[in-house]
Amino acid sequence: MIPRYRTIVYATDLSDNAAHAFRHAVGLARCHDGVIHILHVLPEVESAVMNYVSTVMGPDQLADMELGHKDEVRKLIEQRLKQFAEDELKDHPEDLGRVTEIHVRHGQAVGTILTLARELDADLIVMGTHGKGRLHYTFLGSVAEKVLHRAKCPVLAVPLLT
């Protein structure tokens, strides 16, 4: 049976080159009449730092700050989506409707991507291969590479333009 990519998780680091990988997600969603879930993962701050900040600010204020930051990131993604639609989807504005949800989560990138893909029963994960430069890849490894090795669904790793 030929695979269908109906539910696509597009993981982005919000780098300028990330739109290149998003084009692939849109093209596949269009071909397979699928939907796209955009995911951006905010890194977790060390628990010792969070405990200190919580003590100084108070837990309620810290929670409000975290929620505000998620909202800022979501708005940034929405702005980039609007710009992408204006630039790239002039001939197919309906493709913007394929984006069903924007997920902004705190955590470790690899685990968070895999968890969302599992929660959504995703058919495909689309992501760029490096958004932080070759030096980062050489010393710390690549999020894309780790997702490729651990994912239960296919992963499209798109080399980002340099």
Summary of the structure (lengths in Angstrom):
residues: 162
radius of gyration: 16.8
end to end distance: 36.7
largest distance: 57.7
contacts: 468
relative contact order: 0.22
helix: 55%
strand: 19%
